[in-house]
């Protein structure tokens, strides 16, 4: 049984920063990749960023240059550092992990940006 637990969401002023984390636990042999999606009510889930087990990263154009994804393989944890936050970034952020071809999801963490 694999479980992903997110933490670190919250309320921040526009232009501010926030870091969300996601720790995977359970029977894990290899996670590749780990990453984040986000979703606004009434809209489709939007991919945000991903990081491979080797550390290669990729980002959606909407967050490139502002968000940084990283991971600690020893802790099976992925982080998303979000800087220069804008109201457009308001969403529930979900982490995901691809473990041997099966996608696991976290429960989501709310990020709210005040203007």
LINPENOR-V258440 format. One record per backbone hydrogen bond with DSSP energy under -1.0 kcal/mol. NH is the residue of the N-H (numbers start at 0). CO is the residue of the C=O. E is the energy in kcal/mol with one decimal. If there is no record, write none. Layout:
nh=NH co=CO e=E
nh=NH co=CO e=E
This chain:
nh=2 co=24 e=-2.5
nh=4 co=22 e=-2.4
nh=6 co=20 e=-2.1
nh=9 co=109 e=-1.2
nh=11 co=111 e=-2.3
nh=13 co=113 e=-2.5
nh=14 co=84 e=-3.3
nh=15 co=12 e=-2.3
nh=17 co=81 e=-2.2
nh=19 co=79 e=-2.1
nh=20 co=6 e=-3.0
nh=21 co=77 e=-1.9
nh=22 co=4 e=-2.5
nh=23 co=75 e=-2.8
nh=24 co=2 e=-2.6
nh=27 co=25 e=-1.2
nh=31 co=97 e=-2.8
nh=33 co=50 e=-2.3
nh=34 co=95 e=-2.1
nh=35 co=48 e=-2.8
nh=36 co=93 e=-2.9
nh=37 co=45 e=-2.5
nh=38 co=91 e=-2.1
nh=42 co=39 e=-2.5
nh=45 co=37 e=-3.7
nh=47 co=35 e=-2.9
nh=48 co=35 e=-1.5
nh=49 co=57 e=-2.1
nh=50 co=33 e=-3.0
nh=51 co=55 e=-2.7
nh=54 co=51 e=-1.6
nh=57 co=49 e=-1.9
nh=59 co=47 e=-2.7
nh=62 co=59 e=-1.6
nh=63 co=59 e=-1.2
nh=65 co=62 e=-2.3
nh=66 co=62 e=-2.3
nh=67 co=80 e=-2.6
nh=69 co=78 e=-1.9
nh=71 co=76 e=-3.0
nh=76 co=71 e=-1.9
nh=77 co=21 e=-2.5
nh=78 co=69 e=-3.2
nh=79 co=19 e=-2.6
nh=80 co=67 e=-3.1
nh=81 co=17 e=-3.3
nh=82 co=65 e=-2.0
nh=84 co=15 e=-2.3
nh=88 co=85 e=-2.3
nh=89 co=86 e=-1.7
nh=90 co=110 e=-1.7
nh=91 co=38 e=-2.6
nh=92 co=108 e=-3.1
nh=93 co=36 e=-2.6
nh=95 co=34 e=-2.1
nh=96 co=103 e=-1.9
nh=97 co=32 e=-2.5
nh=98 co=101 e=-2.9
nh=101 co=98 e=-1.5
nh=103 co=96 e=-2.6
nh=105 co=94 e=-2.2
nh=108 co=92 e=-1.8
nh=110 co=90 e=-2.7
nh=111 co=9 e=-2.9
nh=113 co=11 e=-2.5
